[in-house]
Each structure stands twice: as C-alpha cells, then as structure tokens.
Amino acid sequence: MHVENFKIFSDLVESESFSRAAKLNGITQSAVSQQLRAMEKHFNILIVDRSQKQFRLTREGQKLYESAKEMLYLYDKLNSELQEMKKVISGTIHISTVYSIGLHELPPYVKAFLTKYPEVNIRVEYRRANNVYEDILTNSIDLGLVAYPQKHKQLEVLPFHDDILILVVSPEHALASKKSVTLEEIAGQKFIGFEPDIPTRKATDQIFREANIEMEPVMEFDNVETVKRAVEINAGIAILPQTTVTREEAQGLLKVIKFRNKTYKRPLALIHRKGRVLTPAMKKLIDLLTSKDLNSLENTADESEE
C-alpha cells in the first residue's frame, strides 16, 4: 500500500465524489474505484456502505480514513522538513482566487516571488468566491485569496490588504466631471452590479441599505472585467475596487470618482486549511503576501542563502 493510495482515498472521502477524487489525482474515475476495491481487499474490510444512496463510510472505513490522514500529515511534514534541511525552495503552489484579485492584485507579488525563487511553479485558478472556499476545504488547492473573508473553524485567515471602493463612470456620463460624490448624488442612476452571491455585491448592497438608498441593478455580472466593459459603453455606473480600474483610468476609458467624506474599504485575505503542512515555498509566499509591501521579499527570503 503506497502513500498515493491513501491520498486518493482521503480525497474521495472529503469530496464524496469519485469524479472529483479522480480529477484531483489526475487519474480516471474507474481507477479511483479500483483503488477503493484494492484497499478493501488488502485490509479485508468494507470501506464504503454501498447500501446507502449517499456516500457514507462504514465504521472500519472511518477508522481507515482517520489513520490515512495521520499518515499523510506525517509524510507531508517529513517532506517539508527535509526540504528545509536542504534549504530547498521549489515545487508547485496552487492558488485559487476571484478574478479581481487574481488579475489586479496578485501579479506583482507573483512576479517578485518567481524572480527570487525561479524553481517554484505557481498555478493560479480563477474561481467564484464560494468555489475558492470549497477548493481550500477539500484540499484541492494550497492557498486561496478572497475579498470580505468569512470565518470558518477549518480555515486560517490571514489579512492580505485593504482595497478601496470607488465610483466608476463612463467619460460621457453626467457625473464624469465630478471629483467626488455622495451616495445620495448617485441615487436613481442606472447601476451595474455583481451577481447577488458575490461578496463585493453583498458589501455594496449593505452600503446602500445603511444610507437608506434603493439601488436595483439594471445589469448583473459575475466578474469585474464584464462590469467595466458595461460602464465603458455608458450603460450605467458601478462601484468597484480602485485597483481594478487603474489601466482603464490611465487610458481615459473610465472616470474614477471618490466618495465624499467616506472611505469604503474592501478587505482582502489569504486563506488555507488549518493543520495543513506548508512547504518552505508556501511559507515564503505567505510571508510575502501578508507583508506590507513587495520590498519585504528581500528580508523574508534571505534565510535560505545565509
């Protein structure tokens, strides 16, 4: 019985899906089923209760899962400690994040990190916020980046930084000449928003509720890039994170307007599963992402070279 067998089994239990476990391990669904049957034969036990419609472990299967998690943890811990002893900063880091962070916040950090640690491979997947949490909880991703982080007993939440929400309009819009506005001044305007389940949309809804302003979006989209395109053609106004419109503002495609006498912050956070063994490369990247600026990379990464 190899470590890989226990990894596939653990992924199956945590995802409760043969197809998901297969995808996580780069094998076929049939191979996952074969692995399960091989483990049952090896230990001479029934692992999954096949009389149930939903995925459910037998008592012996639950014991096997708990022991498998312990063995995988010790294996990962040993591997990480050996890398640290060899002063090795390498491997692949899988990151799951929403579009606005992945496209506009993360790139300079990734560029600085890979310049310092060229042996590391960083893979970024763009997902909806709820999928980012799911990716972390099922151990299919190493690190996640989200806005308005939610507390969860199985998650470690580390502050990344705060973004600022601003009003964005087309240069042809009636408000384009203003340097600042109040919420009352935008009441009644055609508003373009994110879809209701997206955290930034929930935050803007709360902002309007607290100001006793009703703003029903005329359009709703699931990512910041589409929202910006709709504002560019003057289909309406939007409230967006300031960092996501830097390029369009510089090119004169969008007009950025601050809110008068009020600053609305959008907290961003790094998340990973509690108890997860972090490789030396993951630790270095976490240090960089949770530091105040990119210059700290020089200070946090030099230990491996001393």
Steps between C-alpha positions, in 0.01 A plus 500: 500500500659829384456856625321583175230246586423677826503839326241386244289343774509818712403715203211264430372522857532878523342571161248213519545477125683244289528745210638775725757267657602387152550858382703593808740213438515506123351154454175354367185450706535128434850508651361654820244219526773243445714659770209482744437133425872425533507660846194304608668180383833592663347571842218246458234754597205683343596868480195661338142410591359424156147451633470878543415738216735763637872445548550361851792322664463189711642505852814328370515745211486796739786353704702448183435860392613642835818293490561591136481871588755452777739317267462761225564778748817333628616433143443862394664626820806283443528611138473867602762462776740325262462784251571753774811307606626509140410870473277414204239748378327321214183318400157607377258726686134490397305822564125546463368856486225724367557691175547847651779386732663255261515745211572826680644436849703179473723543189769731647541268799530194277754678279715603798477154655596312184790736441638400838397132482508391134479131599143550625202459267186697589168395348207742536137400447226761471187397688187644658543575869297200623711269283822641649384397847397159369839454334679571827274285717536201267879542485494530120679836522786618723409865553198720432454875463157651570327828573294551817635177654260272684597337828505121502624264769706305245658806338797716586424856387793739454454868400635584154415870477204736462381633166288813462160501333439790261234610256573429134322673211544547127676822392173591326292462818347807665699435819834471319603860578471450875803422718288359782141405568273397783279193490197726482632652177504163323154393615277437201789438261515183290716269707706206374582245767645161566275198535327478843718220645830680438649652821567845350136519385385411851723776635363764263144392580581554868646844425178604328280354776686695768448819299129416447551504123337253263723402209365223279765396244401523136772245420675233707824321416722241666837668443655844512618505138146473361374765741769740376411439136134584572600825674731591209205503259309721746240235585516609863727573795674253733680479831827312457834442676736782403786270396283330237454817291855642502566416135162623372534826694849562355369434146202731547250218460348546846464786745574425867314701762563481875228505763485825694563487874493119501745221419369154424763232544496154347707264722695230317634188667714195441346171615624145543372197683595474868744223578625480143872440466652800326802445279793744525382659173147551635637657819710745301206598280272546803765722660508715188123525454438591864781757519448871448678531168695315234834624633465263794575211264869575535479474879273196526682291243865539594507231768544227240813671369682564827 
